[in-house]
Amino acid sequence: MKLIVVSCLITLATAAHAQPDPVPEWVLIPLPAASAPGAPSASTTPATPVLPQMHTQLFKPPGRGPFKVLLYAHGRPAYARERALLKRPIHARHVRYWLSKGYAVVAPIRPGYGITAGADVESSGVGYSAAGLCIRQPQPERLAVNAAAAQRAALDWVRQQPWAQANHIVLEGQSGGGLATAALCAANPPGVKGCINFSGGAGGDPQHAPGQVCAPEKIAALMAQYGATTTVPSLWLYAVNDLYWGPSAPLQWQAAFNQAAIANGRPPLSFVHTPAIGSDGHSLQRAGSKQWAPALQAWLAKNKL
């Protein structure tokens, strides 16, 4: 009898933790023929005209709204096949986190990825030799400009929706999407109340040069431009064992941002450097919620988000 009771208790506990994945509504977001993000560093225009629409996942919390909104920017898979097969721009666990806080989540699949398809306009052009030497320097501004342009189109769409609070939107991005989020945030688009960058950057190659990003000073220069103009609170989160950037480059980038922010009377960003996450800290957002959730919660509370 005891075995039966224990078995039932285990089954109930397992069911309580096995929450079903949130089911997205798929929507199409129109894209201007030659949209530009308006970021201060956007001296480079999009490489090719973007596609007329962008396939997007939409998740809403219970209720009728209008809801606060998280606009999410996915990362950039390293290989063309992975980019073409991208189906889930945001992890289900992360969606649940934001739904639990009353936010609707909007996660576009940008041009060059998944079913949105189209030309790859976000490549930084970086190249490494088999020995891990940087043989083609990256152009991180190309990724930042084009990805931010797509996210800006999504932001404009969100602000027109009756279920959305047009003046309570948080931008968030991971990896290349984190860099794009910083670029878009620097343009201070209407309705945005805060910006979150998980492991953002460009120019890394964990296979050929783990922890040794090519030309980190180029991203530092971009971040200085962004810090000089960003007016809303920003939170950056990196793990010390991120194999794309290593432990020191993110520190260099946040220092450049904050130095420019303070010099121009803008708010400095909040920076979190978590302990190592598994074998590659680039998975921080997906696998390291115990490390980032308390810091994110504190930041949201501090900024009344």
Secondary structure by P-SEA (a helix, b strand, c coil): caaaaaaaaaaaaaaaaccccbbbbbbbbbbcccccccccccccccccccccbbbbbbbbccccccbbbbbbbbbbcccaaaaaaccccccaaaaaaaaaabbbbbbbbcccccccccccccccccccccccccccccaaaaaaaaaaaaaaaaaaaaaacccccccbbbbbbccaaaaaaaaaaaaccccccbbbbccccccccccccccccccaaaaaaaaaaaaaccccbbbbbbbcccccccccaaaaaaaaaaaaaaaaccbbbbbbbcccccccccccccccccccaaaaaaaaaaacc
